[in-house]
């Protein structure tokens, strides 16, 4: 029986890259395009707990980091990396690093490794302004 399409190695990629891709499917995560506009995520990394309010597509409000987003900031989610230059676009995956564009910085922000991704119950629009302080 052939492997499901998402687990078949790509012939033009190295074994190491194919292993990372398969591991991301095993570890799990969220494809941003699968989320309904207005969805809320809690993304816990090794160092920070982020709250993300997906507005449309990959555009979201993020809060949680004491330096980059102590208050909600409008960002674009690029996706997740394994710590190098290869990006799994519009995917937020466990064991990976979230990468997003912040309007105040010329280069993307890359988080510490993601430990957990949870979709949260829907909030009312004003609640993002009163989210609890980040976990450090």
Kinemage of the C-alpha trace (Angstrom):
@kinemage 1
@onewidth
@group {chain A} dominant
@subgroup {mainchain}
@vectorlist {calphas} color= white
{ca unk a 1} P 0.000 0.000 0.000
{ca unk a 2} L 1.526 3.412 -0.980
{ca unk a 3} L 2.191 6.064 1.661
{ca unk a 4} L -0.304 8.947 1.960
{ca unk a 5} L 0.719 11.907 -0.275
{ca unk a 6} L 1.863 14.071 2.656
{ca unk a 7} L 4.310 11.333 3.779
{ca unk a 8} L 5.891 10.513 0.408
{ca unk a 9} L 9.471 11.792 0.132
{ca unk a 10} L 10.012 14.357 -2.564
{ca unk a 11} L 12.615 13.088 -5.049
{ca unk a 12} L 14.219 16.534 -5.487
{ca unk a 13} L 14.779 17.130 -1.776
{ca unk a 14} L 17.481 15.728 0.484
{ca unk a 15} L 16.746 12.930 2.936
{ca unk a 16} L 17.241 15.405 5.794
{ca unk a 17} L 14.663 17.842 4.392
{ca unk a 18} L 12.205 15.011 3.700
{ca unk a 19} L 12.653 13.821 7.317
{ca unk a 20} L 11.854 17.321 8.601
{ca unk a 21} L 8.710 17.501 6.472
{ca unk a 22} L 7.487 14.114 7.695
{ca unk a 23} L 8.329 15.018 11.309
{ca unk a 24} L 6.272 18.217 11.019
{ca unk a 25} L 3.275 16.136 9.920
{ca unk a 26} L 3.768 13.747 12.849
{ca unk a 27} L 4.276 16.519 15.443
{ca unk a 28} L 1.264 18.391 14.132
{ca unk a 29} L 0.350 21.991 13.851
{ca unk a 30} L -2.045 24.340 12.129
{ca unk a 31} L -2.257 25.408 8.515
{ca unk a 32} L -3.208 29.070 8.663
{ca unk a 33} L -5.367 28.820 5.514
{ca unk a 34} L -7.485 26.137 7.252
{ca unk a 35} L -8.492 28.590 9.998
{ca unk a 36} L -11.708 30.590 9.841
{ca unk a 37} L -11.188 34.369 9.992
{ca unk a 38} L -11.609 35.382 13.617
{ca unk a 39} L -9.958 32.220 14.965
{ca unk a 40} L -7.749 32.463 18.043
{ca unk a 41} L -4.577 30.484 18.691
{ca unk a 42} L -2.346 30.127 21.684
{ca unk a 43} L 1.180 29.287 20.565
{ca unk a 44} L 3.509 28.297 23.382
{ca unk a 45} L 7.201 28.368 22.545
{ca unk a 46} L 10.146 27.461 24.749
{ca unk a 47} L 10.340 31.096 25.922
{ca unk a 48} L 6.994 32.805 25.301
{ca unk a 49} L 3.253 32.248 25.148
{ca unk a 50} L 1.671 34.085 22.205
{ca unk a 51} L -1.985 34.766 21.471
{ca unk a 52} L -2.800 35.099 17.791
{ca unk a 53} L -6.073 36.410 16.383
{ca unk a 54} L -6.306 35.436 12.715
{ca unk a 55} L -8.035 38.213 10.775
{ca unk a 56} L -7.893 36.893 7.193
{ca unk a 57} L -5.422 34.749 5.296
{ca unk a 58} L -2.046 35.044 7.000
{ca unk a 59} L -2.804 38.482 8.511
{ca unk a 60} L -3.206 38.381 12.283
{ca unk a 61} L -2.886 40.275 15.537
{ca unk a 62} L -0.268 38.851 17.895
{ca unk a 63} L 0.559 39.578 21.518
{ca unk a 64} L 2.626 37.960 24.223
{ca unk a 65} L 6.294 38.829 23.740
{ca unk a 66} L 7.485 41.574 26.129
{ca unk a 67} L 9.683 43.269 23.476
{ca unk a 68} L 8.118 42.545 20.067
{ca unk a 69} L 4.417 42.467 20.922
{ca unk a 70} L 3.537 43.435 24.508
{ca unk a 71} L 0.364 44.893 22.970
{ca unk a 72} L -1.435 43.562 19.878
{ca unk a 73} L 0.548 44.060 16.673
{ca unk a 74} L -0.682 43.487 13.129
{ca unk a 75} L 1.584 40.876 11.507
{ca unk a 76} L 1.801 38.553 8.537
{ca unk a 77} L 2.494 34.914 9.361
{ca unk a 78} L 5.148 33.573 6.995
{ca unk a 79} L 5.128 30.030 8.428
{ca unk a 80} L 7.515 27.846 10.401
{ca unk a 81} L 11.160 26.856 10.003
{ca unk a 82} L 13.366 24.169 11.463
{ca unk a 83} L 15.870 26.826 12.472
{ca unk a 84} L 17.359 27.291 9.005
{ca unk a 85} L 16.293 29.042 5.835
{ca unk a 86} L 13.684 26.494 4.685
{ca unk a 87} L 10.150 27.657 5.432
{ca unk a 88} L 6.974 25.600 5.630
{ca unk a 89} L 4.671 28.370 4.414
{ca unk a 90} L 1.612 29.412 6.422
{ca unk a 91} L 2.099 26.520 8.869
{ca unk a 92} L 2.551 26.801 12.641
{ca unk a 93} L 4.128 23.526 13.722
{ca unk a 94} L 5.223 21.918 16.972
{ca unk a 95} L 8.978 21.586 17.234
{ca unk a 96} L 9.436 24.341 14.651
{ca unk a 97} L 10.056 28.104 14.901
{ca unk a 98} L 7.242 30.503 14.008
{ca unk a 99} L 8.329 33.200 11.551
{ca unk a 100} L 6.317 36.378 11.032
{ca unk a 101} L 6.689 39.874 9.578
{ca unk a 102} L 6.497 42.622 12.174
{ca unk a 103} L 5.839 46.165 10.861
{ca unk a 104} L 8.618 47.703 12.986
{ca unk a 105} L 11.441 45.357 11.935
{ca unk a 106} L 13.127 44.885 8.572
{ca unk a 107} L 13.768 41.181 9.015
{ca unk a 108} L 11.262 38.522 10.076
{ca unk a 109} L 10.812 37.650 13.742
{ca unk a 110} L 11.638 33.992 14.455
{ca unk a 111} L 10.499 32.478 17.747
{ca unk a 112} L 12.086 29.824 19.923
{ca unk a 113} L 10.830 26.265 19.200
{ca unk a 114} L 7.062 25.813 19.403
{ca unk a 115} L 5.979 23.437 22.147
{ca unk a 116} L 2.200 23.644 21.740
{ca unk a 117} L -0.395 25.093 19.384
{ca unk a 118} L -3.989 25.324 20.594
{ca unk a 119} L -7.055 26.765 18.956
{ca unk a 120} L -8.945 28.779 21.569
{ca unk a 121} L -12.675 29.343 21.902
{ca unk a 122} L -13.900 32.456 20.097
{ca unk a 123} L -13.408 35.717 22.020
{ca unk a 124} L -15.215 38.991 21.721
{ca unk a 125} L -13.281 41.571 19.687
{ca unk a 126} L -12.140 43.740 22.604
{ca unk a 127} L -10.604 40.909 24.591
{ca unk a 128} L -7.241 40.944 22.825
{ca unk a 129} L -6.446 44.257 24.532
{ca unk a 130} L -6.722 42.682 27.995
{ca unk a 131} L -4.899 39.384 27.476
{ca unk a 132} L -2.831 38.199 30.453
{ca unk a 133} L 0.879 38.939 30.656
{ca unk a 134} L 3.163 36.599 28.726
{ca unk a 135} L 4.623 33.503 30.321
{ca unk a 136} L 8.383 33.923 30.536
